[in-house]
């Protein structure tokens, strides 16, 4: 009886698994926090290393690798240039300048740090994030925006690369 049950279970797993395919999930998460006292936006983008590496290789240099130690010195320059084109922020209807502060590695992620200075108030924020969308059709860029105790989120995709949040 146990053998029949086990055989039935194995057959069911084989049948179910034959209808599924492996599909990689392409996602980045960007946090934007308004610091009222500092009149700034603090921005952190978390992107999978292998996805970002693929984009950077296709766009800039085929031999480029992201390594915590001993990486190509051009990585930072390429990241800064790439995000300047792909991450655009408008505060209260005006485009603001995002300064690239640097990056660090955390497990299989690259964390990119940005700052926007001179933000004297935040009534609305529009975010365009096209990062990785030029290579991955299924890319989703999740944006979390925090102002004081309020937190709002956007999910941006190829068909909707921008989103507006009002506080």
N, C-alpha and C positions, 0 to 999 in steps of 0.2 A: 504494500500500500504506500509506504514512504517513497519507494522508488518511482511509482507512478506519479505521485504528487511532485516530486523533484523534477522528473522528466517534463511534466506539464508546465512547471514554473520556468524551466530552461527554455522550452519551446515558446512560451509567451514572451519572454525577454527577447528572444531572437526575432520574433515577428514584430514586436513593438519597435525594437531598435532598427529594424530594416526600413522603417518609414521615417526615421529621423536622420537629419544630417547635421554635421558639425558646422556651427556658424560662429565666427568670432564677433565679439561685441566691441564696437568702437565708441569710446566715450572719453570725454575729458570733463573735469570739474573745475570751475573757476569761482573763487570766493571774492566778493568785493565788500569791503567794510568801510563805512563812512565814519571817520574820526572827527567829530565836530570840534573838539578842542584844538586839534592839530590842523583843522581845515584841509583834510586830505582824504583820499581814498587809498586804502591798502588792498592790493590785488595779489592773489595767489592762484596760479593756474597749475593744475595737476594733470599731467599727460603721461601715458604709458611710454616708456623709453623706446620700445621696438617700433611703435607707431610713429613717434616723432623722428626717430632715426631714419625710417623709410622715407618720410617726407623730405628731410634735410638732404638725404642722398640724392633723391630725384631732382631736387631743386638746386642744390649747390655743389655737392662733391660726393661722388660715388664711394669714395674710400672712407668717408666720415664715420666715426664711431663715438658713442657716448660712453665714457668710462669715468668712474669716480676719481681715478688717479691716472695721470699721464695721457689725458685726452688731447686731441687736436686743439690748439689755442683758438682756432677759428670758430669753434662751437658757440661760444658766447656771442660773437659778432653775428653769426648766422641766426641764432635764436632772436636776438634783438631786432634784426632786420625783418625776420619772418613775422614776429608778433606785431611789429609796427604796422604791417600791412593787413594782418588778419584780425587783430583785436582793436576795435574802435569803440570809444566810450564818449557819450554825449551827456553832459550834466545840465539840466534845465534848458535844453535845446541847443547848447553850445558844445562843439567838439573840444575835448580836453586832451592834453599831452600826457601820455603814459610813459614814465621813465622806467627803463629796465634796470632793476637793482642787482640781479644775479639769479643764480639757480643752484639747486642742490639735489642730490639723489636720495630717494627714500624707497627702499626695496626695488620694485620694478617701475617706479615712477620718477619723472623729472618734475621738480617743483620750481616754477618760474615766478619770481617776485617782481612786482611793479608798484609804482606809486604815482598818484596824481596829486599835485600840490595846488593850493589856492582855491579850494572848494569851500566857499563861504556859506553855502546852504545846499540842501539836497531835497528838492521837491519832486523831481522826476529824473530818471536815468534811463538812457537807451544804450543797449549793449549790442554790438555786432561782433560775433565770434565765428569766423570762418576757418579756424584752425583745423587742419587735417581734412577738411571737406574736399579739397582739390585732389586727394588721393583715395579717400574712403567714402564711397557713396552713402554708406549707412551711418556715418559719423554723427554722433549727438554730442553737443556741448552744453553741459548743464551749468547754469549760472545761479549762484546764491548771493543775494544782496542783503546786507544787514545795515540798518540805520537805528542806532539805539537798541531797543528791545524788539523792533520790528524786523522780520525776515521774510523776504519774498524770493521766489525762484522762477527761472525761465528754463525751457528746454529748447535749444536751437538746433535746427537741422538744415540740410541743404535747401529745402523748400522754404524755410523760415530762418534766415541767418541773423535776424535782429529781433529784439524784443524791447518793449517799453514798460517800465515799472514806475508807478506814482505812489508817493508817500503822503 
